[in-house]
Amino acid sequence: DFENVGDELPLHVHGEQDVHISILARGKLKAYGPEGTWETEISEGAILDWEPGQWHGFTALEPNTRLVNVIKG
């Protein structure tokens, strides 16, 4: 959960055993990659299917945003 605008889940990466799918259950986030390689705004209902080794982070654009991650492994 991201209580406030600007709350962040910093840039991180997952391997084969803990790679996940991200589902935005509520609110709006900016998802981004390292050093400005990519960024996108996602809204409620968005699904992001990550690959192992794909760096990603999130910043809340609305208060009370909820992100749900489902491990694929």
N, C-alpha and C positions, 0 to 999 in steps of 0.2 A: 504494500500500500504506500502511496505517496500522499501524505497529508496536505502538503503545501505546494503551491506553484514554485518551481525551481528545485524541488527535492530530486535527488539523483540516485540512480543505481549506476555506479561508475563503470567505465569501460572494462570488459572482462571477456574471457573466452572459455569454451568448454571442449572436452575431448569426446571420444566415442562413447564413453560410459555415462556421461552426464549432459550430453547435448539435449536441447529441449525445443518445444514449440511454445511461443508466447502468445497469449490471448488477452487482448485488452478488454476487460470486463466492464470498466467504467472510466469515463474521463477522456483525456487526450494526452499523448506523450510525443516527445521528439525521440526517435531512435537514431543512433548514429554509430559510425565506425571511427577507427583511429585516424588522427591527424586530418580530419575533414574529408576523408576518402568518400564518404557518403553520409547522407542524413535524410530523414523523412518524418513527416508528422503522421501519426496514426490516431484514429478515433475509435470509440467504443465499437466492439465487434471485430476489430482487425485481428488477423492471425499472421504471425511471422514464424516461418519454419526454418530454424537455424541449421547450418551444417557444422560438423566438428571443425574447430579451428577458426571459425568466423567470429572475429572480435565485434562486440556490440555493447552499447550502453544506452541508458534512458534518462530523460529529464522530463518532469511533470510540467505540463502546460495548463492544467486545470487542477484545482484543489480536489482532494478526495478521489484521486485516480487509483484504480486497482488493476494490477497486472497479474495474470495467472500463468505460471509456467508448468508445462507438463513434460516430464523427462521421457525421451524417446527410447532410451536404452533399456 
